[in-house]
């Protein structure tokens, strides 16, 4: 009888420590939060790419990119997208706050995310390529730019299982839509009022990264907000119109 009591006691201890380990793991889950406001340029590109690399190294549950942009440089946009598509952690793009937008290059970045969400009162679209500085270009070169951008956005949308027809129209016809329209036609997955609500909504969602398919466990996660350095903020402010 005494032996049984000892075994029972040891089992209780084992269950107790397993429970502690589970709680410890849950409470130590964290999410990286980046904010990209304004023009997409080499400064913001480096900020996002470095943020993803740090989040990967620290094995974050996911990274949320809060986005409000009129667009920007094609090369900077592509650097961000390459990093997103090859990320080993899930990337969530959240067009926010209300009144914000993802235009031009911002459309491509949103479509490249594992999960795309928008706040109420935001819009996405108008991705027709333009030449910076208002420089005039001939029709043949313009057609090449449009065709290249259309092919690029279609392959991104297809990879992420989003609406390829709308994506191409955003480039060729500069169409733009609200958050309600975007969720109805499969451009985004969720609408959320703020970051806290978004974290609740995406908990339990299955996503596929460059390395694995996993179920997000975001509920109760700590948010690590990664800010631009003062130097980069100053340089970025000089490029904003």
C-alpha positions as CSV (number, residue, x, y, z in Angstrom):
1,X,0.0,0.0,0.0
2,X,2.8,2.4,0.9
3,X,4.5,1.6,-2.4
4,X,1.4,2.6,-4.3
5,X,1.1,5.8,-2.4
6,X,4.7,6.7,-3.3
7,X,4.1,5.9,-7.0
8,X,0.9,8.0,-6.9
9,X,2.7,10.9,-5.2
10,X,5.5,10.7,-7.9
11,X,2.9,10.8,-10.7
12,X,1.3,13.9,-9.1
13,X,4.7,15.6,-9.0
14,X,5.4,14.7,-12.6
15,X,2.0,16.2,-13.7
16,X,2.6,19.3,-11.7
17,X,6.0,20.0,-13.3
18,X,4.7,19.3,-16.8
19,X,1.9,21.8,-16.1
20,X,4.5,24.4,-15.0
21,X,6.6,23.8,-18.1
22,X,3.5,24.3,-20.3
23,X,2.6,27.5,-18.6
24,X,6.1,28.8,-18.8
25,X,6.2,28.1,-22.5
26,X,2.9,29.8,-23.1
27,X,3.8,32.9,-21.1
28,X,7.1,33.3,-22.9
29,X,5.6,33.3,-26.4
30,X,6.3,36.7,-28.0
31,X,5.4,38.6,-31.2
32,X,7.6,41.1,-33.0
33,X,5.8,44.3,-34.0
34,X,7.2,46.6,-36.7
35,X,5.6,49.8,-38.0
36,X,6.1,51.0,-41.5
37,X,4.6,54.4,-42.0
38,X,5.3,56.5,-45.1
39,X,7.4,55.9,-48.2
40,X,9.1,52.5,-48.8
41,X,12.8,53.2,-49.4
42,X,16.2,51.6,-48.5
43,X,15.8,52.8,-44.9
44,X,12.4,51.2,-44.3
45,X,13.5,48.2,-46.3
46,X,16.5,47.6,-44.0
47,X,14.3,48.2,-41.0
48,X,11.8,45.5,-42.0
49,X,14.5,43.0,-43.3
50,X,16.5,43.3,-40.0
51,X,13.3,43.0,-38.0
52,X,12.4,39.7,-39.7
53,X,16.0,38.4,-39.2
54,X,15.9,39.3,-35.5
55,X,12.5,37.7,-35.0
56,X,13.7,34.5,-36.8
57,X,16.8,34.4,-34.6
58,X,14.8,34.8,-31.4
59,X,12.2,32.3,-32.6
60,X,9.3,34.6,-32.3
61,X,5.8,33.2,-32.7
62,X,5.3,35.6,-35.6
63,X,6.0,39.1,-36.8
64,X,3.3,41.8,-37.3
65,X,4.1,44.6,-39.8
66,X,1.7,47.5,-39.2
67,X,1.5,49.2,-42.6
68,X,0.4,52.6,-43.8
69,X,2.1,53.6,-47.0
70,X,1.6,55.4,-50.3
71,X,4.2,53.1,-51.9
72,X,7.8,53.6,-52.8
73,X,10.8,52.3,-54.6
74,X,10.5,49.0,-56.5
75,X,14.0,47.7,-55.4
76,X,13.2,48.4,-51.7
77,X,9.8,46.7,-52.0
78,X,11.3,43.6,-53.6
79,X,14.0,43.3,-50.9
80,X,11.2,43.3,-48.3
81,X,9.1,40.8,-50.2
82,X,12.0,38.4,-50.8
83,X,12.6,38.3,-47.1
84,X,9.0,37.8,-46.3
85,X,8.5,34.9,-48.7
86,X,11.6,33.2,-47.4
87,X,10.9,33.8,-43.7
88,X,10.9,30.9,-41.3
89,X,8.3,32.7,-39.1
90,X,4.8,33.8,-40.1
91,X,4.6,37.4,-41.3
92,X,1.3,39.2,-40.7
93,X,0.6,42.5,-42.4
94,X,-1.9,44.8,-40.7
95,X,-3.0,47.9,-42.7
96,X,-3.7,50.3,-39.9
97,X,-4.7,52.7,-38.3
98,X,-8.1,53.8,-39.6
99,X,-7.5,56.2,-42.4
100,X,-4.4,54.4,-43.4
101,X,-3.7,52.6,-46.7
102,X,-1.5,50.2,-48.6
103,X,-1.0,51.7,-52.0
104,X,1.4,50.9,-54.8
105,X,4.3,48.9,-53.3
106,X,2.2,48.4,-50.1
107,X,-0.2,46.2,-52.1
108,X,2.6,43.9,-53.1
109,X,3.9,43.7,-49.5
110,X,0.4,43.0,-48.1
111,X,-0.2,40.2,-50.6
112,X,3.2,38.6,-49.7
113,X,2.2,38.1,-46.1
114,X,1.1,34.8,-44.6
115,X,-1.9,36.6,-43.1
116,X,-3.3,40.0,-44.3
117,X,-5.6,42.1,-42.2
118,X,-7.0,45.6,-42.4
119,X,-8.4,48.1,-39.8
120,X,-11.9,49.6,-40.5
121,X,-11.7,52.7,-42.6
122,X,-8.6,51.7,-44.6
123,X,-8.0,50.9,-48.3
124,X,-5.7,48.9,-50.5
125,X,-4.9,49.2,-54.2
126,X,-3.6,51.6,-56.9
127,X,-0.5,49.6,-57.6
128,X,0.2,50.9,-61.2
129,X,3.9,51.5,-61.5
130,X,5.1,55.1,-61.7
131,X,8.5,56.7,-62.3
132,X,9.8,58.6,-59.3
133,X,10.2,62.3,-59.9
134,X,7.5,62.5,-62.6
135,X,10.0,61.7,-65.3
136,X,8.5,61.0,-68.8
137,X,9.1,57.6,-70.3
138,X,8.2,56.1,-73.7
139,X,5.2,53.8,-74.2
140,X,7.3,50.7,-74.8
141,X,9.2,51.0,-71.6
142,X,6.0,51.9,-69.7
143,X,4.4,48.7,-71.1
144,X,7.4,46.6,-70.0
145,X,7.2,48.1,-66.5
146,X,3.5,47.3,-66.2
147,X,3.8,43.8,-67.5
148,X,6.7,43.1,-65.2
149,X,4.7,44.4,-62.2
150,X,1.6,42.5,-63.2
151,X,3.5,39.2,-63.5
152,X,5.2,39.8,-60.1
153,X,2.0,40.6,-58.2
154,X,0.2,37.7,-59.7
155,X,2.9,35.2,-58.7
156,X,2.9,36.6,-55.1
157,X,-0.9,36.4,-54.9
158,X,-1.0,32.9,-56.3
159,X,1.7,31.7,-53.8
160,X,-0.3,33.1,-50.9
161,X,-3.7,31.8,-52.2
162,X,-5.1,35.3,-52.8
163,X,-7.2,36.8,-55.6
164,X,-4.9,37.0,-58.6
165,X,-7.4,38.7,-60.9
166,X,-7.8,41.6,-58.5
167,X,-4.1,41.8,-57.9
168,X,-3.5,42.2,-61.7
169,X,-6.2,44.8,-61.9
170,X,-4.6,46.8,-59.1
171,X,-1.5,47.1,-61.3
172,X,-3.0,47.5,-64.7
173,X,-6.1,49.6,-63.8
174,X,-5.0,51.1,-60.4
175,X,-8.2,49.8,-58.7
176,X,-8.5,50.4,-55.0
177,X,-10.9,48.8,-52.5
178,X,-12.0,49.1,-48.9
179,X,-11.4,46.6,-46.1
180,X,-14.9,45.1,-46.5
181,X,-14.4,44.6,-50.2
182,X,-11.0,43.2,-49.7
183,X,-12.2,40.5,-47.3
184,X,-15.2,39.6,-49.6
185,X,-13.0,38.9,-52.7
186,X,-10.2,37.1,-50.9
187,X,-7.5,39.9,-50.9
188,X,-7.2,39.8,-47.1
189,X,-8.2,37.3,-44.4
190,X,-9.3,39.5,-41.4
191,X,-10.6,42.8,-40.3
192,X,-9.4,44.0,-36.8
193,X,-9.8,47.2,-34.9
194,X,-6.3,47.1,-33.3
195,X,-3.3,45.0,-32.6
196,X,-4.8,43.4,-29.6
197,X,-7.9,42.2,-31.5
198,X,-5.7,41.0,-34.3
199,X,-3.7,38.8,-32.0
200,X,-6.9,37.3,-30.6
201,X,-8.3,36.7,-34.1
202,X,-5.2,34.9,-35.6
203,X,-4.7,32.6,-32.6
204,X,-5.2,29.0,-33.9
205,X,-4.8,29.9,-37.6
206,X,-2.7,27.5,-39.7
207,X,0.1,29.1,-41.8
208,X,2.9,27.8,-44.0
209,X,6.3,29.5,-43.8
210,X,9.4,28.8,-45.8
211,X,10.3,26.0,-43.4
212,X,7.1,24.5,-42.0
213,X,3.4,24.5,-41.6
214,X,2.3,25.5,-38.1
215,X,-0.7,26.7,-36.0
216,X,-0.3,30.1,-34.5
217,X,-0.4,30.4,-30.7
218,X,-0.6,34.1,-30.2
219,X,-3.1,34.4,-27.4
220,X,-1.5,36.0,-24.3
221,X,1.8,36.5,-26.2
222,X,4.1,39.4,-25.2
223,X,4.5,42.1,-27.9
224,X,8.0,43.3,-28.6
225,X,7.8,46.6,-30.4
226,X,10.8,47.3,-32.6
227,X,11.3,50.9,-33.4
228,X,13.5,52.6,-36.0
229,X,16.6,54.3,-34.6
230,X,16.5,58.1,-34.3
231,X,19.0,58.4,-37.1
232,X,16.9,56.2,-39.5
233,X,13.7,58.1,-38.4
234,X,15.4,61.4,-39.3
235,X,16.6,60.1,-42.7
236,X,13.2,58.5,-43.4
237,X,11.4,61.8,-42.6
238,X,13.5,63.5,-45.3
239,X,12.2,61.2,-48.0
240,X,8.5,61.5,-47.0
241,X,6.6,63.9,-49.3
